[in-house]
Amino acid sequence: MKLSQLTDFLEAHSPLSYQEDYDNCGLLVGDPQQEITSVLVCLDVTEEVLQEAITTGANVVIAHHPLIFRGLKKLIGADYVERAIIRAIRHDIAIYAMHTNLDNTLIQGVNTRIAEQLSLEDIRPLRPSYDTGLSVPKGIGIIGRLSTPMAADYFLEYLKDKMNTRCIRYTAPIGSTIQIVAACGGSGSFLLADAMREGADVFVSGDFKYHEFFDGPGNIMIADIGHFESEQFTIDLIVNIISAEFSNFAVRMTKVMSNPIKYF
């Protein structure tokens, strides 16, 4: 099977037109006509992930975060990005990114995966929009409700367990219970006003800056669970999307922990 058959399928699921203007989704390294041996799925393409691909015989790496994000003027191995690209080319490994196009996908997207993890009901996009070329609804972020209201402290324990995080930075709850939950994988502070406008009790995301937390008290509870932690289930999401369609090659989740942040 050729790589182009896989990328065509992925782009039917999450069109490249869904990506944000600043992003760089799609095939970043590789020949669309190369034959697929097996696929390795990860959040971040690191040198360790590429070594894992070499060891396991995978010649396609599908990542959530694009390895090539800014312009490259040289490939001399000066940083991990350049070294990873050089290694991929040397070993004939293709690299493909599903980033904000997968974030903006409503069915089997990054944020619906979070909603599934938290067992949210009646979900809808937090900020809906439309693809002008296809007239297909899409949206960033998600909002839904818990089947039963939870005490704020209990919700934090629930969130910590379901999202597999060791640390939550949060602001004071606005009421005694939590039921309406908004969420966005990755850096979602730009959606805080949307979450407040939609009447969410809590907004779950990552990468909030200190001064951004001041917008929470009295309006909404902010629960920052970390960038990696909010997106970690994207790996099995992508694996499941591919495995449900193709059975003629192996699709594996990386065993490399790419989160650079440690907790003490």
MARDREN-453073 format. One line per 5 residues: number of its first residue (from 1); their letters; for each residue y, z, x of N, C-alpha, C. Coordinates in pm, whole numbers. Atoms other than C-alpha are relative to their C-alpha. Example, Ala and Ser with C-alpha at 12.3 -4.5 7.8 and 13.67 -1.06 7.14 Angstrom:
BEGIN
1) AS) -119:0:89:-450:780:1230:120:0:90 ~ -119:-6:-82:-106:714:1367:109:73:-77
This chain:
BEGIN
1) MKLSQ) -119:0:84:0:0:0:125:0:88 ~ -121:10:-80:345:-88:130:101:108:-39 ~ -103:-102:21:629:159:166:94:-39:-114 ~ -93:45:103:850:-51:-62:-51:31:-141 ~ 55:-32:132:612:12:-354:28:146:-36
6) LTDFL) -29:-141:22:660:386:-313:149:22:-23 ~ -145:-22:15:1038:369:-268:52:-61:-130 ~ -40:58:130:1072:139:-570:-31:97:-114 ~ 38:-98:102:888:397:-778:94:120:1 ~ -88:-116:-11:1099:685:-647:140:-32:-51
11) EAHSP) -134:38:43:1419:493:-716:6:-35:-149 ~ 5:12:145:1304:420:-1071:9:139:-63 ~ -5:-139:48:1258:795:-1116:139:60:20 ~ -133:-54:-35:1585:892:-943:81:-112:64 ~ -74:115:-54:1809:584:-905:101:40:106
16) LSYQE) -97:-27:-106:2023:565:-594:142:5:-55 ~ -131:-6:63:2319:514:-827:34:141:-47 ~ -23:-138:42:2276:881:-925:59:86:111 ~ -46:-84:-110:2373:1005:-579:152:12:-1 ~ -144:-21:-12:2718:1150:-514:57:-92:108
21) DYDNC) -63:96:-91:2969:938:-324:-15:38:147 ~ 7:-46:-139:2943:1151:-9:-141:-6:58 ~ 139:-19:-39:2564:1135:5:-59:-122:69 ~ 67:108:-72:2313:919:193:-149:2:-33 ~ 139:-2:46:1992:889:-9:-69:-133:29
26) GLLVG) 78:122:-17:1713:634:19:-72:-7:133 ~ 74:21:-124:1524:486:313:97:4:117 ~ -90:-20:-114:1692:607:633:-57:-58:129 ~ 69:52:-118:1435:503:895:-128:-66:-47 ~ 129:60:30:1146:259:872:9:-140:-57
31) DPQQE) 15:137:49:1025:-82:760:-57:4:-142 ~ 51:-2:137:988:-130:382:-137:-65:-15 ~ 127:70:10:687:-352:452:-115:71:72 ~ 108:-69:-72:492:-98:658:-101:59:-98 ~ 106:-56:82:160:25:521:4:152:7
36) ITSVL) 1:-146:6:143:387:407:-138:53:36 ~ 126:-70:-28:-123:609:563:-5:129:-81 ~ -15:-119:84:-11:942:411:146:43:5 ~ -138:-41:17:309:1117:307:12:150:20 ~ -31:-140:-19:457:1448:418:135:28:-66
41) VCLDV) -121:-31:75:719:1611:193:61:131:52 ~ -70:-116:-55:983:1858:315:139:11:-60 ~ -141:-12:35:1332:1990:249:87:-60:109 ~ -81:41:-114:1466:1920:597:-88:-69:104 ~ 73:69:-106:1352:1669:859:41:61:133
46) TEEVL) -23:-59:-132:1326:1864:1183:-100:-58:98 ~ 95:47:-101:1149:1791:1508:-139:57:-28 ~ 129:-62:31:876:2035:1400:-70:-71:-116 ~ 57:74:114:827:1849:1071:-56:-134:47 ~ 49:128:-51:794:1519:1256:-125:18:83
51) QEAIT) 123:-26:-75:538:1672:1491:-116:26:-95 ~ 103:-23:101:347:1789:1184:-47:-133:-59 ~ 37:132:52:357:1432:1050:-90:-73:100 ~ 81:66:-104:221:1301:1380:-140:61:4 ~ 129:-71:-9:-54:1566:1389:-90:-30:-119
56) TGANV) 79:21:121:-164:1505:1030:-21:-149:-33 ~ 17:144:22:-139:1125:1052:87:-58:-110 ~ -92:52:102:145:1087:802:101:-94:66 ~ -101:92:-56:369:786:862:120:-17:-93 ~ -116:-4:87:613:860:579:39:147:-21
61) VIAHH) -53:-134:28:831:1173:555:105:-15:-109 ~ -97:-1:109:1014:1232:228:66:136:-3 ~ -76:-124:-7:1288:1493:245:100:8:-113 ~ -109:-17:95:1537:1640:5:134:-25:71 ~ -126:15:-73:1819:1664:261:-6:-121:95
66) PLIFR) -1:117:-89:1914:1340:440:13:42:146 ~ -12:-25:-144:1855:1350:815:128:-62:53 ~ -122:70:-43:2134:1096:868:105:20:-109 ~ -101:-32:101:2439:1230:688:137:-50:42 ~ -126:51:-53:2733:1143:910:-27:-121:88
71) GLKKL) 16:119:-82:2795:832:1115:-58:31:137 ~ 59:-14:-134:2591:791:1433:54:-111:90 ~ -49:99:-95:2741:619:1736:-95:-20:117 ~ 95:9:-110:2466:690:1987:-133:63:-41 ~ 131:-64:17:2095:775:1993:-51:35:140
76) IGADY) 34:-41:-138:2056:966:2319:-67:137:2 ~ 68:-129:7:1883:1283:2196:90:119:23 ~ -96:-106:-26:2198:1495:2209:-15:119:-94 ~ 21:-109:96:2106:1700:1900:-130:-25:-75 ~ 130:12:67:1813:1755:1666:-8:-125:-87
81) VERAI) 1:120:83:1918:1466:1442:-38:-122:84 ~ 31:114:-87:1915:1214:1726:-142:7:53 ~ 137:-14:-52:1592:1355:1869:-103:-31:-108 ~ 94:27:109:1422:1342:1529:-8:-149:-31 ~ -1:145:26:1528:980:1472:-77:-73:109
86) IRAIR) 70:64:-111:1404:879:1817:-150:22:-12 ~ 143:-29:14:1071:1052:1759:-61:-78:-116 ~ 51:75:115:1030:891:1417:-19:-147:34 ~ 10:141:-37:1097:543:1556:-115:-22:98 ~ 107:13:-100:862:596:1853:-139:4:-65
91) HDIAI) 130:-18:64:580:698:1619:-13:-78:-131 ~ 5:88:117:656:443:1346:-10:81:-130 ~ -2:-86:119:732:714:1088:126:-30:-80 ~ -113:27:88:953:624:794:56:132:-53 ~ -66:-119:55:1206:878:664:79:-42:-124
96) YAMHT) -64:31:129:1325:875:303:60:128:-55 ~ -67:-118:53:1573:1113:135:24:-12:-150 ~ -31:-13:144:1596:1221:-231:87:124:-13 ~ -91:-115:-2:1904:1440:-241:74:11:-133 ~ -76:-19:125:2182:1432:-502:-46:-92:-111
101) NLDNT) 58:81:109:2007:1152:-690:-109:79:-73 ~ 101:-85:64:1722:1398:-754:67:122:-66 ~ -76:-107:64:1975:1675:-825:50:-43:-138 ~ -59:50:123:2127:1457:-1097:-102:-53:-101 ~ 106:45:90:1792:1360:-1252:-37:111:-98
106) LIQGV) 27:-104:101:1727:1543:-1579:-148:29:-16 ~ 144:-19:18:1353:1488:-1620:-66:4:137 ~ 60:-22:-131:1160:1625:-1321:105:-13:111 ~ -105:-6:-101:1475:1695:-1123:5:138:64 ~ -11:-126:-74:1576:1974:-886:32:116:-93
111) NTRIA) -45:-111:83:1749:2182:-1150:-91:29:-118 ~ 99:-28:103:1492:2136:-1423:-120:74:60 ~ 108:-75:-68:1240:2263:-1165:37:148:9 ~ -45:-140:-1:1450:2580:-1131:-17:61:-139 ~ 14:-48:138:1459:2613:-1511:-145:30:-33
116) EQLSL) 144:-22:21:1081:2580:-1517:-44:128:70 ~ 37:-118:-76:1046:2847:-1249:46:128:-69 ~ -55:-118:70:1262:3085:-1454:-39:6:-147 ~ 46:6:139:1094:2989:-1785:116:-5:-99 ~ -113:15:90:1423:2887:-1943:-35:-94:-115
121) EDIRP) 22:81:120:1421:2740:-2294:130:-70:-40 ~ -115:74:53:1651:2491:-2469:94:-45:110 ~ -82:37:-116:1771:2352:-2138:79:-128:-24 ~ -85:118:3:2048:2098:-2099:80:-5:130 ~ -77:7:-125:2258:1971:-1807:127:83:-10
126) LRPSY) -121:-81:-2:2541:2200:-1707:124:-88:-1 ~ -110:98:2:2769:1903:-1635:-62:-138:-21 ~ 64:130:27:2628:1591:-1809:92:-116:36 ~ -75:123:-25:2732:1238:-1718:-92:-116:-33 ~ 79:119:31:2612:881:-1764:6:-98:114
131) DTGLS) 4:107:-100:2501:610:-1526:58:-124:-66 ~ -70:111:65:2742:328:-1606:-80:-129:2 ~ 77:123:-9:2502:59:-1494:-118:-2:-95 ~ 122:-5:80:2202:179:-1691:19:70:-136 ~ -27:-77:122:2367:386:-1968:-106:106:-25
136) VPKGI) 104:-102:6:2113:659:-1891:66:136:22 ~ -59:-133:-22:2209:1028:-1931:-54:63:126 ~ 38:-75:-119:2205:1236:-1615:89:124:2 ~ -86:-117:-6:2367:1559:-1508:-34:90:116 ~ 18:-93:-111:2414:1819:-1239:-3:142:-54
141) GIIGR) 16:-136:47:2311:2179:-1283:-81:5:-128 ~ 82:-20:119:2117:2325:-1574:44:128:-69 ~ -26:-123:73:2173:2581:-1848:-106:13:-109 ~ 101:-28:101:1921:2744:-2079:-1:149:-30 ~ 4:-142:36:1815:3077:-2218:-139:58:24
146) LSTPM) 125:-75:-9:1550:3336:-2154:-48:29:-141 ~ 53:-24:134:1319:3390:-2450:38:137:-52 ~ -38:-137:35:1409:3759:-2445:109:48:94 ~ -103:-53:-90:1728:3919:-2312:-58:103:96 ~ 44:-95:-102:1680:4119:-1992:116:87:44
151) AADYF) -99:-85:-64:1868:4416:-1857:37:-63:134 ~ -48:68:-120:2078:4298:-1562:-83:35:123 ~ 79:-40:-115:1883:4501:-1304:-139:-61:-4 ~ 132:60:14:1554:4376:-1443:7:-150:28 ~ -15:143:-26:1683:4018:-1436:6:-28:150
156) LEYLK) -8:21:-144:1768:4051:-1067:-138:11:66 ~ 137:-12:-51:1414:4170:-995:-82:-123:-38 ~ 69:119:50:1278:3884:-1206:41:-123:82 ~ -51:114:-77:1500:3632:-1023:-53:3:142 ~ 48:-16:-138:1400:3767:-684:-147:-40:12
161) DKMNT) 143:32:0:1031:3735:-770:-24:-148:-28 ~ 27:138:40:1039:3396:-944:53:-102:101 ~ -59:93:-95:1264:3231:-684:-37:32:145 ~ 56:-31:-133:1083:3392:-390:110:18:105 ~ -109:-27:-92:1394:3525:-223:3:147:38
166) RCIRY) -5:-138:-49:1443:3838:-14:136:64:-23 ~ -135:-52:8:1814:3873:-79:79:-72:-109 ~ -89:57:100:2052:3819:-372:138:63:18 ~ -139:-47:2:2430:3847:-335:52:-23:-141 ~ -36:15:142:2571:3911:-680:125:79:-34
171) TAPIG) -113:-74:53:2869:4027:-880:-46:80:-121 ~ 36:-87:112:2872:4284:-1157:-25:-83:-126 ~ 25:70:126:2721:4168:-1488:114:23:-98 ~ -108:-11:98:2960:4108:-1778:-45:74:-125 ~ 53:-73:115:2733:4281:-2030:-123:76:44
176) STIQI) 117:-81:-34:2427:4502:-2045:-126:-83:16 ~ 120:84:-8:2181:4213:-2079:34:-141:45 ~ -9:140:-43:2122:3862:-1945:-92:-83:-87 ~ 87:93:72:1995:3577:-2162:36:-146:29 ~ -40:138:-28:2198:3257:-2105:17:-16:151
181) VAACG) 5:17:-146:2129:3136:-1751:40:-142:38 ~ -37:128:-60:2302:2855:-1563:-46:1:145 ~ 51:6:-137:2171:2733:-1229:30:-135:62 ~ -15:125:-76:2225:2473:-958:-63:20:136 ~ 61:-7:-131:2011:2411:-653:100:-34:109
186) GSGSF) -87:28:-114:2188:2418:-316:133:71:-10 ~ -136:-56:3:2564:2472:-297:64:-32:-135 ~ -41:30:137:2671:2507:-658:130:64:-47 ~ -121:-71:43:3001:2697:-656:97:-90:-77 ~ -89:93:70:3181:2384:-780:-29:-5:-151
191) LLADA) 37:0:141:3001:2434:-1114:25:134:-68 ~ -20:-133:57:3108:2794:-1169:83:-6:-128 ~ -84:11:120:3383:2698:-1416:-78:-59:-117 ~ 83:59:106:3130:2485:-1610:-91:107:-60 ~ 90:-106:48:2892:2781:-1631:75:100:-87
196) MREGA) -80:-93:81:3169:3007:-1761:39:-64:-133 ~ -40:70:123:3287:2747:-2013:-116:-9:-99 ~ 117:12:86:2931:2713:-2148:-54:135:-45 ~ 39:-133:48:2905:3087:-2201:-120:62:67 ~ 115:-57:-71:2641:3165:-1938:28:146:37
201) DVFVS) -10:-139:-44:2574:3531:-1862:-7:10:152 ~ 19:-1:-145:2477:3447:-1504:-5:-143:51 ~ 10:130:-66:2511:3154:-1266:-76:20:130 ~ 89:-12:-115:2232:3119:-1009:17:-122:90 ~ -15:112:-93:2299:2907:-700:-2:55:142
206) GDFKY) -5:-44:-138:2363:2933:-326:132:-35:65 ~ -115:36:-86:2632:2917:-57:136:38:-56 ~ -132:-46:44:2909:3105:-237:76:62:117 ~ -87:-61:-100:3200:3194:-10:57:131:-55 ~ -50:-133:37:3352:3542:-14:104:-6:-113
211) HEFFD) -108:2:98:3667:3453:-208:-45:-62:-133 ~ 50:59:125:3467:3250:-465:-65:106:-90 ~ 61:-105:80:3293:3569:-575:102:71:-90 ~ -103:-66:80:3625:3699:-710:17:-65:-138 ~ -10:66:130:3602:3446:-995:-104:51:-100
216) GPGNI) 108:-46:85:3294:3621:-1132:32:119:-88 ~ -17:-123:79:3386:3976:-1240:86:-20:-124 ~ -69:12:128:3485:3991:-1605:-26:-133:-70 ~ 25:133:57:3380:3627:-1662:-147:-38:-4 ~ 140:40:-13:3024:3578:-1543:-60:76:118
221) MIADI) 69:-58:-115:2766:3730:-1312:-41:-115:92 ~ 42:98:-101:2720:3526:-994:-119:57:74 ~ 119:-41:-75:2377:3544:-831:-29:-106:107 ~ 19:92:-112:2368:3375:-490:-134:33:67 ~ 134:-26:-53:2003:3347:-388:-25:-72:132
226) GHFES) 17:74:-125:2057:3120:-85:-27:-147:-25 ~ 15:146:15:2061:2744:-34:-147:-40:4 ~ 142:36:-14:1704:2707:89:-81:54:-116 ~ 79:-65:104:1568:2952:-164:16:-69:-136 ~ -23:65:130:1726:2769:-458:-64:-138:-8
231) EQFTI) 55:136:-2:1575:2437:-348:-145:-9:48 ~ 132:5:-63:1238:2535:-202:-108:-62:-90 ~ 102:55:89:1044:2429:-513:16:-151:-19 ~ -18:145:2:1182:2076:-474:-114:-69:76 ~ 110:59:-78:901:2016:-223:-118:-29:-91
236) DLIVN) 116:27:87:621:2061:-477:37:-91:-116 ~ -45:95:102:832:1875:-735:-24:-143:46 ~ 16:136:-52:835:1563:-516:-147:-34:19 ~ 144:22:-16:467:1602:-431:-65:-33:-135 ~ 59:22:132:378:1620:-801:43:-134:-59
241) IISAE) -49:128:50:595:1319:-889:-81:-114:60 ~ 72:107:-69:420:1104:-629:-149:3:-33 ~ 145:-12:22:68:1238:-680:-42:-45:-139 ~ 32:40:136:82:1171:-1054:-6:-152:-15 ~ -7:146:10:148:801:-988:-96:-71:94
246) FSNFA) 80:67:-104:-49:722:-671:-116:88:43 ~ 118:-74:-46:-398:822:-567:-63:-65:123 ~ 61:74:-112:-456:580:-278:50:44:136 ~ -36:-60:-129:-295:795:-8:27:148:-24 ~ -20:-145:11:-261:1168:63:148:34:1
251) VRMTK) -137:-51:3:60:1352:-19:-7:150:27 ~ 9:-140:-41:110:1687:156:137:66:2 ~ -121:-80:-18:369:1963:149:4:48:145 ~ -12:-50:-136:503:2062:487:-39:147:8 ~ 28:-141:-27:383:2389:636:107:61:91
256) VMSNP) -108:-46:-87:697:2414:850:107:70:-84 ~ -110:-71:65:952:2675:741:131:-46:66 ~ -119:59:-60:1277:2486:796:128:80:-24 ~ -119:-81:25:1516:2754:669:49:63:132 ~ -48:-56:-126:1733:2839:974:52:143:-14
261) IKYF) -56:-134:24:1854:3164:812:-112:102:-5 ~ 95:-111:0:1662:3485:885:66:123:-63 ~ -49:-121:63:1696:3816:704:-58:122:70 ~ 45:-122:-72:1676:4160:867:6:118:-97
